[in-house]
Amino acid sequence: MTDGTPRPGAPAPDPDLLYSEEEEALRAAVRSLLADRSDPATVLAGLESDVAYDTGLWRALATEIGTAGLLVPEKLGGAGASAREAAVVLEELGRSVAPVPYLTSAVIAVTALLGCGADSADSAEAAAPLAAVAAGRTVAVLALPLPTAPGAVPDPAVRAAADGTLTGRVTSVADAASAELLLVPARGPDGPALYAVAAAADGVRTETVTPLDLTRPLGHLTFDGARGRLLATGDRARAAVDRALLTGAGLLASEQLGVAEWCLAETVRHTAERTQFGRPVGSFQALKHRMAALWLEVASARAAARYAADALAADSPDAPVAVAVAQAYCAPVAVRAAEECVQLHGGIGMTWEHPAHLFLKRAKSDELALGSPGRHRDALAGLVGIDAP
């Protein structure tokens, strides 16, 4: 008889790639909300306005359904769920390309705050902002360029003085214009550090830029003597940032899966209804072969994304490998699915009114976010001990 605790040196439990009843219930709630509040026409209309994101949709998603606190322990006001549940939310957000800061705030920023010891007594500075983010009252963003990959964080572009004032510039920060709290990696007097800075504080300037994917805005952040609150230093700060990027990259694969699934389903629907020579174009053998090949790729992407989410949820030692596999595979699949969706829709797929371009732009943006597929393939080679040619 055992108590179920893994023995030292024992193999990790087999991954569970199936969805639980609780995960399916969460999916149903999120999908119903997005169908009602984030249909393609609504998303397109929002892109033509000057708002950074859909605040009403975010409020409903973050607070009414409670997704903002999924990764936060119950004792800190969260749901005490895991990366598996967050992955389900991101799948649905990918299906609708919803313009909300879920990945950046509820996943990456939350993981960084937890890494600063927000769930322990020795870091009250991190606990307060974590509670606000978990409750959906605050949008927090990790101030790093969107393409930054886990394990490849460059030397911080921001410098911190002994009194906590920050100076420097960070470019291409996702959802920077949406943020109310900035988590800023900096080089402090004693080495690497992580600071919390109010986005509206004196000495902080946000410059919005026009990104490829208008549903995930980018901004450049400039710090000119802005006052920061120290969250962590040294190895703890470095580990918190890297864990946040690893979690973000692993769960981004689920968003890419959602993008690919929508594109495949929409393409099948359109080719079944569009007729040529008196037959649905989807009945032509060449198109059937293309969609069948894409279905196989999407099914494989689902396995890779679920494996990454399960490994992160279990805090498995294989998590870095699972994340590298998921990003190396899912990113190109999402792009290919979106390209096929545009092409197989013919002329209508090239119009602004049809939402196919939203999914193509999200897929291309996600392909570069948190490390390119090539960067993750290189990381995977190092993790499994295969030297590059």
C-alpha positions, 0 to 999 in steps of 0.5 A, spaced: 500 500 500 502 507 498 499 513 499 500 515 492 506 520 493 511 519 487 517 515 490 524 519 488 526 517 482 520 514 480 517 515 473 512 521 472 505 519 471 502 518 464 499 525 461 492 525 461 490 528 454 482 527 455 478 533 458 474 532 465 467 534 466 469 540 469 473 542 464 468 541 459 463 545 463 468 551 463 468 550 456 461 551 455 460 557 459 466 561 456 464 559 449 456 561 450 459 568 453 464 569 447 458 567 442 454 572 445 459 577 446 465 576 441 462 574 434 466 576 428 462 582 427 463 585 434 470 583 433 471 587 427 467 593 429 471 593 435 478 594 431 475 600 428 475 603 434 480 606 439 479 602 445 485 597 447 480 591 448 473 589 450 472 591 457 465 589 457 467 582 455 473 582 459 469 583 465 464 578 464 470 573 462 474 575 468 469 576 474 463 573 472 466 566 470 472 567 474 477 566 469 482 571 471 483 567 478 484 560 475 491 559 476 491 563 483 490 559 489 484 559 493 487 562 499 489 568 495 482 569 492 483 565 486 479 558 483 485 554 485 485 551 478 491 549 474 494 550 467 489 545 464 483 549 465 486 555 463 488 552 456 481 550 455 479 558 456 485 559 451 482 554 446 475 558 446 479 565 446 483 562 440 476 560 436 473 567 437 480 571 437 477 575 442 480 582 444 482 580 451 488 580 455 487 573 458 494 570 456 498 576 458 494 578 465 491 572 467 496 567 465 503 570 464 503 576 469 499 571 474 505 566 474 510 571 475 507 574 481 506 567 484 514 566 482 515 572 487 512 568 493 505 571 493 503 565 496 508 565 502 509 570 508 515 573 505 512 577 499 506 581 501 508 586 496 506 580 490 500 578 494 496 584 494 497 585 486 496 578 485 489 578 489 487 584 484 489 581 478 485 574 480 479 578 482 479 581 475 480 588 478 487 589 475 490 588 468 497 586 469 502 585 464 509 583 464 514 588 461 518 584 456 517 584 448 512 579 445 517 575 442 521 573 448 522 566 449 522 562 455 530 561 457 532 566 452 530 572 456 535 578 454 539 582 459 534 587 462 533 594 458 531 597 464 535 599 470 533 600 477 537 605 482 537 604 489 531 608 491 527 603 486 526 608 480 526 605 473 529 608 467 529 604 460 525 602 454 521 596 452 519 595 445 513 591 443 509 589 449 503 585 448 497 589 451 501 594 454 495 599 453 490 595 457 495 594 463 494 598 469 500 594 473 506 593 469 511 587 472 518 590 470 524 586 469 530 590 471 537 590 472 538 593 480 544 594 484 544 587 486 543 584 480 536 582 476 530 584 479 522 584 478 518 591 480 511 592 480 509 599 477 503 602 476 502 604 468 499 611 470 505 613 474 509 619 473 515 617 469 511 611 465 509 613 458 506 608 453 506 609 446 501 604 442 504 601 435 500 598 429 501 591 430 499 585 425 494 582 429 489 588 431 486 583 436 492 583 441 495 590 441 502 592 442 506 598 445 512 601 447 514 602 454 518 608 456 520 609 464 524 615 466 525 615 473 518 611 474 517 609 482 517 601 482 515 596 488 520 591 489 517 584 488 523 579 487 531 579 486 536 575 484 535 568 482 527 568 484 526 574 480 529 570 474 526 564 475 519 567 476 520 571 469 522 564 466 516 560 469 511 565 466 514 565 459 514 557 459 507 557 462 505 562 457 508 559 451 505 552 453 498 555 454 499 559 447 499 552 444 492 551 446 490 558 443 493 556 437 489 550 437 483 554 437 485 558 431 486 552 427 480 548 429 475 554 427 479 555 421 478 548 419 471 547 421 469 554 417 473 551 411 469 545 411 462 548 412 464 553 407 466 548 402 460 544 403 455 549 402 459 553 396 457 549 389 460 549 382 458 545 376 452 543 380 456 540 386 459 542 393 466 544 392 468 540 398 466 534 394 472 535 389 477 530 391 483 535 391 480 539 396 478 533 400 485 531 401 487 538 403 482 538 408 483 531 411 491 532 411 489 539 415 484 535 420 490 530 421 495 536 423 489 539 428 488 532 431 496 532 432 496 539 435 491 538 440 495 532 443 501 536 443 497 542 446 494 538 451 500 534 453 504 541 455 498 544 459 498 537 463 505 537 464 505 545 466 499 543 471 503 537 474 509 541 475 512 535 471 520 535 470 518 534 462 514 541 462 520 544 458 520 539 453 512 539 452 512 546 451 518 546 446 514 540 442 507 544 443 510 551 440 514 547 435 508 544 432 502 548 434 504 554 431 505 552 424 499 548 424 495 554 426 498 558 420 497 553 415 490 552 417 488 560 417 492 560 410 487 554 407 481 557 410 483 564 406 484 560 400 479 555 400 474 561 401 476 564 394 475 571 393 470 572 399 476 570 404 480 576 402 475 581 404 475 585 410 468 583 412 469 576 412 473 574 419 478 569 416 483 575 416 483 575 423 485 568 424 490 569 419 493 575 423 492 572 430 496 565 427 502 569 424 502 573 430 502 567 435 507 564 431 512 569 433 510 570 440 514 567 446 519 564 441 518 562 434 518 555 432 525 555 430 527 557 437 523 552 440 526 546 436 533 549 438 531 549 445 528 542 444 534 539 441 538 541 447 533 539 452 533 532 449 541 532 448 541 532 440 546 536 437 544 541 431 547 539 425 
